[in-house]
């Protein structure tokens, strides 16, 4: 029997459910009722259980012994730890990238920075968020890729997945503000200058500040929404 269709269903369930959790459709602590999930995603129990198991491994969902699943809670303590861990790892990866990156790496960083900085023709707010976020991730991934370590890149992605729910709260505050976007453009341009100058100390300090800037904004949003 061909297992490919079943695997595809499991992957689809995982992606849809993860996106909905990140975007707050299911708030922290909410019980994920299988009947509701089946109706929303038009999928059977098998693919949904596979998706939920994967999300438990990523700490976005919590298994409740024999009583099903809940969306993982959010807290200031987890926020601070995740962002600090991410900034520490990104600093190491950046240092290695500056040490090991070649001309092709520099060209890719410049290209991704240019694409991110361009004015984009978008039709609605949600599309703006999706497009900017996609290009922003591509820019930072291009920088990190210069480290040349698949294992470090995998660790980086794992941390990014865990921080994504918090980060989305910041995105909603930033992407729809021209002033906030302009600050980010300036930060990105200055960071690229330091990277191309191969100034490791300055680039690491700038990267940490850049990555940690969202934390107080996220704390404020969590307080306003009763998430902390």
C-alpha positions as CSV (number, residue, x, y, z in Angstrom):
1,X,0.0,0.0,0.0
2,X,1.3,3.4,-1.0
3,X,1.9,5.5,2.2
4,X,2.7,8.8,0.3
5,X,-0.9,10.2,0.5
6,X,-1.0,9.5,4.2
7,X,2.4,11.1,4.7
8,X,1.2,14.2,2.7
9,X,-1.9,14.4,4.9
10,X,0.2,14.3,8.0
11,X,2.5,17.0,6.7
12,X,-0.4,19.2,5.7
13,X,-2.1,18.8,9.1
14,X,1.2,19.7,10.8
15,X,1.7,22.9,8.8
16,X,-1.9,24.1,9.1
17,X,-2.1,23.5,12.8
18,X,1.3,24.9,13.5
19,X,0.4,28.1,11.6
20,X,-2.9,28.5,13.4
21,X,-1.2,28.1,16.8
22,X,1.5,30.6,15.9
23,X,-1.1,33.1,14.8
24,X,-3.1,32.7,17.9
25,X,-6.2,31.0,16.5
26,X,-5.7,28.6,19.4
27,X,-4.6,30.6,22.5
28,X,-2.2,29.3,25.1
29,X,-3.8,26.6,27.3
30,X,-6.7,25.9,25.0
31,X,-7.7,22.3,24.7
32,X,-7.4,21.0,21.1
33,X,-10.5,19.0,20.6
34,X,-10.2,16.4,18.0
35,X,-13.7,17.0,16.7
36,X,-13.0,20.6,16.1
37,X,-9.7,19.9,14.4
38,X,-11.3,17.2,12.1
39,X,-14.0,19.8,11.1
40,X,-11.6,22.7,10.5
41,X,-8.9,20.8,8.5
42,X,-11.2,18.1,7.0
43,X,-8.8,15.4,8.0
44,X,-9.0,12.1,9.9
45,X,-7.7,11.3,13.4
46,X,-4.5,9.6,12.1
47,X,-2.9,12.6,10.3
48,X,-4.0,14.9,13.1
49,X,-2.4,12.7,15.8
50,X,0.8,12.7,13.8
51,X,0.7,16.5,13.6
52,X,0.0,16.9,17.3
53,X,2.9,14.5,18.2
54,X,5.3,16.6,16.1
55,X,4.1,19.8,17.7
56,X,4.5,18.2,21.2
57,X,8.2,17.6,20.2
58,X,8.5,21.3,19.2
59,X,6.9,22.4,22.6
60,X,4.0,24.2,20.9
61,X,1.5,21.6,22.2
62,X,1.3,19.7,25.5
63,X,0.0,16.1,25.8
64,X,-2.4,15.7,28.8
65,X,-1.9,12.0,29.8
66,X,-5.1,10.2,28.5
67,X,-7.1,13.4,28.0
68,X,-5.8,14.8,24.8
69,X,-3.8,17.9,24.0
70,X,-3.6,21.5,24.9
71,X,-1.7,24.5,23.3
72,X,1.5,25.1,25.3
73,X,1.4,28.0,27.8
74,X,3.3,31.2,27.1
75,X,5.3,33.0,29.8
76,X,7.8,35.9,30.2
77,X,10.4,33.4,31.6
78,X,10.2,31.2,28.4
79,X,10.2,34.3,26.2
80,X,13.4,35.6,27.9
81,X,15.1,32.2,27.8
82,X,14.2,31.5,24.1
83,X,15.3,34.9,22.9
84,X,18.6,34.8,24.8
85,X,19.4,31.3,23.6
86,X,18.6,32.3,20.0
87,X,20.8,35.5,20.3
88,X,23.7,33.4,21.8
89,X,23.5,30.8,19.0
90,X,23.0,33.4,16.3
91,X,26.1,35.2,17.5
92,X,28.2,32.1,17.2
93,X,26.8,31.3,13.8
94,X,27.4,34.8,12.6
95,X,31.1,34.7,13.8
96,X,31.7,31.5,11.9
97,X,29.9,32.9,8.8
98,X,32.2,35.9,8.8
99,X,35.2,33.7,9.2
100,X,34.2,31.1,6.6
101,X,31.9,32.9,4.1
102,X,33.1,33.4,0.6
103,X,32.2,35.9,-2.2
104,X,29.1,33.9,-3.1
105,X,27.9,34.2,0.5
106,X,28.4,37.9,0.5
107,X,26.5,38.3,-2.8
108,X,23.6,36.2,-1.4
109,X,23.4,38.3,1.8
110,X,23.4,41.5,-0.3
111,X,20.7,40.1,-2.6
112,X,18.4,39.1,0.3
113,X,19.0,42.5,2.0
114,X,18.0,44.3,-1.2
115,X,14.9,42.2,-1.7
116,X,13.8,42.8,2.0
117,X,14.4,46.6,1.7
118,X,12.4,47.0,-1.5
119,X,8.9,48.5,-1.4
120,X,6.5,45.7,-2.0
121,X,3.2,45.8,-3.8
122,X,0.8,44.0,-1.5
123,X,-3.0,43.8,-1.4
124,X,-3.8,43.5,2.3
125,X,-2.4,43.6,5.7
126,X,-2.1,39.8,6.1
127,X,-0.2,39.6,2.8
128,X,2.1,42.3,3.9
129,X,2.9,40.3,7.1
130,X,3.5,37.1,5.1
131,X,5.8,38.7,2.4
132,X,7.9,40.8,4.8
133,X,8.3,37.9,7.2
134,X,9.3,35.5,4.5
135,X,11.9,37.9,3.1
136,X,13.2,38.8,6.6
137,X,13.7,35.1,7.4
138,X,15.5,34.6,4.1
139,X,17.8,37.5,4.9
140,X,18.9,36.1,8.3
141,X,19.1,32.6,7.0
142,X,21.5,33.8,4.2
143,X,23.7,35.4,6.8
144,X,23.8,32.2,9.0
145,X,24.4,29.9,6.0
146,X,27.9,31.2,5.7
147,X,28.8,29.2,8.8
148,X,28.8,26.1,6.7
149,X,27.5,23.8,9.4
150,X,24.3,21.8,8.7
151,X,24.1,20.8,12.4
152,X,24.2,24.4,13.6
153,X,21.7,25.4,11.0
154,X,19.4,22.6,12.3
155,X,19.7,23.8,15.9
156,X,19.1,27.3,14.7
157,X,15.9,26.3,13.0
158,X,14.7,24.3,16.1
159,X,15.1,27.4,18.3
160,X,13.4,29.6,15.6
161,X,10.4,27.2,15.6
162,X,10.0,27.5,19.3
163,X,10.3,31.3,19.4
164,X,7.9,31.8,16.4
165,X,4.7,32.1,18.5
166,X,6.2,35.0,20.5
167,X,7.8,36.5,17.5
168,X,4.5,36.7,15.7
169,X,3.2,39.0,18.4
170,X,6.1,41.4,17.6
171,X,5.5,41.0,13.8
172,X,2.0,42.3,14.1
173,X,3.2,45.4,16.0
174,X,6.1,46.0,13.5
175,X,5.0,45.2,10.0
176,X,2.0,47.5,10.0
177,X,4.0,50.5,11.3
178,X,6.0,52.5,8.7
179,X,8.2,53.9,11.5
180,X,9.1,50.5,12.9
181,X,9.8,49.1,9.4
182,X,12.1,52.0,8.7
183,X,14.1,51.3,11.9
184,X,14.4,47.7,10.9
185,X,15.7,48.7,7.4
186,X,18.3,50.9,9.0
187,X,19.4,48.1,11.4
188,X,19.6,45.6,8.5
189,X,21.7,48.0,6.4
190,X,24.1,48.7,9.3
191,X,24.4,45.0,10.0
192,X,25.2,44.2,6.4
193,X,27.9,46.9,6.5
194,X,29.6,45.3,9.5
195,X,29.4,41.8,8.1
196,X,30.9,42.8,4.7
197,X,33.7,44.7,6.6
198,X,34.3,41.4,8.4
199,X,34.1,43.2,11.7
200,X,33.1,40.3,13.9
201,X,32.9,42.1,17.3
202,X,30.7,44.9,15.9
203,X,28.5,42.5,13.9
204,X,27.9,40.2,16.9
205,X,26.9,43.1,19.1
206,X,24.6,44.5,16.5
207,X,23.0,41.1,15.8
208,X,22.3,40.6,19.5
209,X,20.8,44.0,19.9
210,X,18.7,43.5,16.7
211,X,17.4,40.1,17.9
212,X,16.6,41.2,21.5
213,X,14.8,44.5,20.5
214,X,11.4,42.7,20.2
215,X,11.4,41.3,23.7
216,X,9.9,44.4,25.6
217,X,7.4,44.9,22.7
218,X,6.3,41.2,23.1
219,X,6.0,41.5,26.9
220,X,3.8,44.6,26.4
221,X,1.6,42.7,23.9
222,X,1.4,39.7,26.2
223,X,0.2,41.9,29.1
224,X,-2.4,43.6,26.9
225,X,-3.8,40.3,25.7
226,X,-3.5,38.5,29.1
227,X,-1.0,36.0,27.8
228,X,1.6,36.3,30.6
